[in-house]
Amino acid sequence: MNQSIEHHPDDVIKKLIQWAEPQDSIRAILLTSTRAIPGTSVDIFSDYDVVLVVEDIHPFYEERRWLGDFGDVLVVYWDSIYRDPDYGNDKFGNVTQYSDGLKIDFTFFPVDWLRKVAGASALPAELDAGYRVLLDKDGLTDGMRPPMYAAYIPVPPTNEEYQKAIEEFFSDAPYVAKCLRRDELLPAKWCLDYDMKHVYLRPMLEWRMELDHNWSVPARVLGKGLKKRLPPEIWSQLEGTYAGADIADNWEALFRTMTLYRQVAQEVGEGLGYAYPFELDRRVTAFVKEMQQR
């Protein structure tokens, strides 16, 4: 990719509108996600998340040469057509990377979907997080609620949710230990670096972030932005939980992950007035250490 090429947002949006205006089947365009949220930091790598509202989604799925109207296509990921769980309409999307660096995430909905959204008492999360109307040929968005930018902001967990999250995190530790003892790197890394970190540690880190920001900051996908929102010492500890392929290094990474989770979960519990389950932690940690020494 020629990284010297920067796409000015106004030029990309202008091209989208000019492309859609003469096409009768396209009735509206919405811009969503990062580029539609005021004050959000973007760079040359930020995607354009584009919702296309059309008379019939199927021609755009079946005949795909239209992607080339925005540049030389490098690679594309396509969803299958599926039913929107909120409104019951068929939809699909694709993620298109162009060879000059432009990346557009297209999502297609039928006109009926936008009519339902405009008449609903609340916006779907992806629109409440932020949207801009780029084109509306029929006034379909007239009266549509403005975004509140409140979607994806975590709410404080209940004590039951807090306790459940901790137990489920620690339930993974013996499995990682077993895999490391067997020299089974792939399942060990999957459980340690995905399940323990992304499924359980990341939400706890997000709760910790919210304690410092009065439960007002959206949690971004896959932990984006956490480095800027967490105390530096916590982020430094998180970096220390990653290891390469060496089994001994992964034992150390496992214990560092458990140590970090313990610290952050205690801080979250103190902030919410919940008791941390020290006895569960102690027993699981002792069990894992014993497995290491067998």
C-alpha positions as CSV (number, residue, x, y, z in Angstrom):
1,M,0.0,0.0,0.0
2,N,1.2,3.5,-0.8
3,Q,0.9,5.0,2.7
4,S,1.5,8.5,1.3
5,I,-2.1,8.4,-0.2
6,E,-4.6,10.0,2.2
7,H,-8.3,10.1,1.4
8,H,-9.8,13.3,2.5
9,P,-13.1,12.4,4.2
10,D,-15.0,15.1,2.2
11,D,-13.8,13.5,-1.1
12,V,-14.8,10.0,-0.1
13,I,-18.2,11.1,1.1
14,K,-18.7,13.2,-2.1
15,K,-17.8,10.2,-4.2
16,L,-20.3,8.0,-2.3
17,I,-23.1,10.5,-2.9
18,Q,-22.3,11.1,-6.5
19,W,-22.2,7.3,-7.1
20,A,-25.6,6.8,-5.4
21,E,-27.5,9.8,-6.7
22,P,-28.2,8.5,-10.3
23,Q,-29.1,4.9,-9.1
24,D,-32.8,4.6,-8.6
25,S,-32.4,1.5,-6.4
26,I,-30.4,3.4,-3.8
27,R,-32.7,5.5,-1.6
28,A,-30.5,6.6,1.3
29,I,-27.0,6.5,2.7
30,L,-26.0,6.7,6.3
31,L,-22.4,7.1,7.7
32,T,-22.0,5.3,11.1
33,S,-19.3,4.4,13.6
34,T,-16.1,6.3,14.2
35,R,-16.4,8.8,11.4
36,A,-19.9,9.8,12.5
37,I,-19.1,10.5,16.1
38,P,-18.2,14.1,17.0
39,G,-14.7,14.5,18.5
40,T,-13.6,11.0,17.8
41,S,-10.0,10.6,16.8
42,V,-9.6,9.2,13.2
43,D,-6.5,8.6,11.0
44,I,-5.8,7.4,7.5
45,F,-6.5,3.8,8.6
46,S,-10.0,4.6,9.9
47,D,-12.8,2.8,8.0
48,Y,-15.8,4.3,6.4
49,D,-18.8,2.5,7.8
50,V,-21.5,3.0,5.2
51,V,-25.2,1.9,5.4
52,L,-26.9,1.7,2.0
53,V,-30.7,1.7,2.0
54,V,-31.9,0.2,-1.2
55,E,-35.1,-1.1,-2.9
56,D,-33.7,-4.6,-3.1
57,I,-30.5,-5.8,-1.5
58,H,-30.1,-8.9,-3.7
59,P,-28.7,-7.4,-6.9
60,F,-25.9,-5.8,-4.9
61,Y,-25.1,-9.2,-3.4
62,E,-25.3,-11.1,-6.6
63,E,-23.5,-8.7,-9.0
64,R,-20.4,-7.4,-7.2
65,R,-18.6,-5.4,-9.9
66,W,-19.9,-2.2,-8.3
67,L,-17.2,-2.4,-5.7
68,G,-14.7,-1.4,-8.3
69,D,-16.4,2.0,-8.6
70,F,-14.4,3.2,-5.6
71,G,-11.0,1.9,-6.6
72,D,-8.9,-1.1,-7.2
73,V,-10.2,-3.9,-4.9
74,L,-7.5,-5.6,-2.9
75,V,-9.6,-8.1,-0.9
76,V,-13.1,-8.4,0.4
77,Y,-14.9,-10.2,3.2
78,W,-18.6,-10.9,2.5
79,D,-21.3,-11.7,4.9
80,S,-24.1,-14.1,3.8
81,I,-27.5,-12.5,3.6
82,Y,-29.2,-12.9,7.0
83,R,-32.2,-11.6,8.9
84,D,-31.7,-8.5,11.1
85,P,-32.6,-9.7,14.7
86,D,-34.1,-6.3,15.6
87,Y,-36.4,-5.6,12.7
88,G,-36.7,-8.8,10.8
89,N,-35.4,-7.5,7.4
90,D,-32.8,-9.3,5.3
91,K,-29.4,-7.6,5.3
92,F,-25.8,-8.2,4.4
93,G,-22.5,-6.5,4.6
94,N,-19.0,-6.6,3.3
95,V,-15.6,-5.2,4.3
96,T,-13.7,-3.9,1.3
97,Q,-10.0,-3.1,1.4
98,Y,-8.8,-1.1,-1.6
99,S,-5.3,-1.3,-2.8
100,D,-4.7,2.5,-2.3
101,G,-5.5,2.2,1.4
102,L,-9.2,3.1,1.4
103,K,-11.4,0.7,3.4
104,I,-15.2,0.8,3.3
105,D,-17.5,-1.4,5.4
106,F,-20.7,-1.5,3.4
107,T,-24.0,-2.7,5.0
108,F,-27.2,-3.1,2.9
109,F,-30.7,-2.8,4.2
110,P,-34.0,-2.6,2.4
111,V,-36.1,0.6,2.5
112,D,-38.6,-1.0,4.9
113,W,-35.9,-1.3,7.5
114,L,-35.2,2.4,7.5
115,R,-39.0,3.1,7.8
116,K,-39.1,0.9,10.9
117,V,-36.1,2.6,12.4
118,A,-37.4,6.1,11.8
119,G,-40.7,5.2,13.5
120,A,-39.2,3.3,16.4
121,S,-39.0,4.7,20.0
122,A,-35.3,4.1,20.2
123,L,-32.5,3.7,17.7
124,P,-30.6,0.4,17.2
125,A,-27.3,0.4,18.9
126,E,-25.2,0.9,15.8
127,L,-27.1,4.1,15.0
128,D,-27.4,5.4,18.6
129,A,-23.6,5.2,18.7
130,G,-23.5,7.8,16.0
131,Y,-24.8,8.4,12.5
132,R,-24.9,11.0,9.8
133,V,-27.4,11.1,6.9
134,L,-25.4,11.5,3.7
135,L,-28.3,11.1,1.2
136,D,-32.0,10.7,1.6
137,K,-34.0,10.8,-1.6
138,D,-37.4,10.2,-0.1
139,G,-37.3,11.8,3.4
140,L,-37.1,8.4,5.0
141,T,-35.1,9.7,7.9
142,D,-37.4,12.6,8.6
143,G,-38.3,12.4,12.3
144,M,-35.7,9.8,13.1
145,R,-34.3,10.2,16.5
146,P,-30.8,11.8,16.8
147,P,-28.0,9.6,18.2
148,M,-27.5,9.8,21.9
149,Y,-24.0,8.4,21.7
150,A,-24.8,6.1,24.6
151,A,-24.7,2.7,22.9
152,Y,-21.9,0.4,24.0
153,I,-21.3,2.3,27.3
154,P,-21.0,-0.5,29.9
155,V,-23.4,-0.4,32.8
156,P,-22.2,-1.3,36.3
157,P,-22.5,-5.1,36.8
158,T,-24.6,-6.5,39.5
159,N,-22.9,-8.4,42.3
160,E,-24.1,-11.6,40.7
161,E,-22.6,-10.7,37.3
162,Y,-19.4,-9.6,39.0
163,Q,-19.0,-12.9,40.9
164,K,-19.9,-15.0,37.8
165,A,-17.3,-13.2,35.7
166,I,-14.6,-13.9,38.2
167,E,-15.5,-17.6,38.6
168,E,-15.6,-18.1,34.8
169,F,-12.2,-16.4,34.4
170,F,-10.6,-18.7,37.0
171,S,-12.4,-21.8,35.5
172,D,-10.1,-21.4,32.4
173,A,-6.8,-21.5,34.4
174,P,-6.7,-25.3,35.0
175,Y,-7.3,-25.9,31.3
176,V,-4.4,-23.7,30.3
177,A,-2.2,-25.4,32.8
178,K,-3.2,-28.8,31.5
179,C,-2.4,-27.8,27.9
180,L,1.0,-26.4,28.9
181,R,1.9,-29.6,30.8
182,R,1.0,-31.6,27.6
183,D,3.0,-29.2,25.4
184,E,-0.2,-28.4,23.5
185,L,0.6,-24.8,22.4
186,L,-2.4,-24.1,20.2
187,P,-5.2,-24.8,22.7
188,A,-3.2,-23.2,25.5
189,K,-2.7,-20.0,23.6
190,W,-6.4,-20.0,22.4
191,C,-7.6,-20.2,26.0
192,L,-5.0,-17.9,27.5
193,D,-4.9,-15.2,24.9
194,Y,-8.5,-15.3,23.7
195,D,-10.8,-16.7,26.3
196,M,-9.1,-15.5,29.5
197,K,-8.0,-12.1,28.1
198,H,-10.7,-11.1,25.6
199,V,-13.8,-12.9,27.0
200,Y,-13.1,-12.3,30.7
201,L,-10.2,-9.9,31.4
202,R,-11.2,-7.3,28.8
203,P,-14.7,-6.7,30.3
204,M,-13.1,-6.4,33.7
205,L,-10.7,-3.8,32.3
206,E,-13.6,-2.0,30.8
207,W,-15.4,-1.9,34.1
208,R,-12.2,-0.6,35.6
209,M,-12.0,2.1,32.9
210,E,-15.6,3.2,33.7
211,L,-14.8,3.7,37.4
212,D,-12.5,6.5,36.3
213,H,-14.9,8.0,33.8
214,N,-18.2,7.7,35.7
215,W,-19.6,5.0,33.4
216,S,-19.7,7.4,30.4
217,V,-17.2,6.0,27.9
218,P,-18.2,3.5,25.1
219,A,-16.3,0.2,25.2
220,R,-14.9,-0.1,21.7
221,V,-14.6,-3.4,19.8
222,L,-11.7,-5.7,20.8
223,G,-10.4,-3.3,23.4
224,K,-9.6,-0.4,21.1
225,G,-8.8,2.7,23.0
226,L,-8.2,1.0,26.3
227,K,-4.5,1.9,26.4
228,K,-5.5,5.6,26.5
229,R,-8.2,5.1,29.1
230,L,-6.5,2.8,31.7
231,P,-3.9,3.8,34.2
232,P,-0.4,3.3,32.6
233,E,0.7,0.8,35.2
234,I,-2.3,-1.5,34.4
235,W,-1.6,-1.3,30.7
236,S,2.1,-2.1,31.3
237,Q,1.0,-5.2,33.3
238,L,-1.3,-6.3,30.4
239,E,1.6,-6.1,28.0
240,G,3.5,-8.4,30.3
241,T,0.8,-11.1,30.0
242,Y,1.7,-11.9,26.4
243,A,4.4,-14.5,25.4
244,G,5.7,-16.2,22.4
245,A,5.8,-20.0,21.8
246,D,8.0,-21.1,24.7
247,I,6.1,-23.2,27.2
248,A,7.9,-21.8,30.2
249,D,7.2,-18.2,29.0
250,N,3.5,-19.1,28.7
251,W,3.4,-20.5,32.3
252,E,4.7,-17.1,33.4
253,A,2.1,-15.3,31.1
254,L,-0.7,-17.4,32.7
255,F,0.3,-16.4,36.3
256,R,0.8,-12.7,35.2
257,T,-2.7,-12.8,33.6
258,M,-4.2,-14.2,36.9
259,T,-2.3,-11.5,38.9
260,L,-3.6,-8.7,36.7
261,Y,-7.1,-10.0,36.8
262,R,-7.0,-10.3,40.6
263,Q,-5.8,-6.8,41.0
264,V,-8.3,-5.2,38.6
265,A,-11.2,-7.3,39.8
266,Q,-10.4,-6.2,43.4
267,E,-10.4,-2.6,42.4
268,V,-13.7,-3.0,40.5
269,G,-15.2,-4.7,43.5
270,E,-14.0,-2.0,45.9
271,G,-15.5,0.7,43.6
272,L,-18.8,-1.1,43.4
273,G,-19.0,-2.3,47.0
274,Y,-18.7,-6.0,46.1
275,A,-16.6,-8.6,48.0
276,Y,-13.8,-10.3,46.0
277,P,-13.9,-14.1,46.3
278,F,-10.4,-14.5,47.8
279,E,-11.0,-18.2,48.7
280,L,-11.9,-19.2,45.1
281,D,-8.8,-17.3,43.9
282,R,-6.5,-18.9,46.4
283,R,-7.7,-22.5,45.7
284,V,-7.5,-22.2,41.9
285,T,-4.1,-20.5,42.0
286,A,-2.7,-23.2,44.3
287,F,-4.2,-25.9,42.0
288,V,-2.5,-24.4,39.0
289,K,0.8,-24.0,40.7
290,E,0.6,-27.7,41.7
291,M,-0.1,-28.7,38.1
292,Q,3.0,-26.8,37.0
293,Q,5.2,-28.7,39.5
294,R,3.9,-32.2,38.8
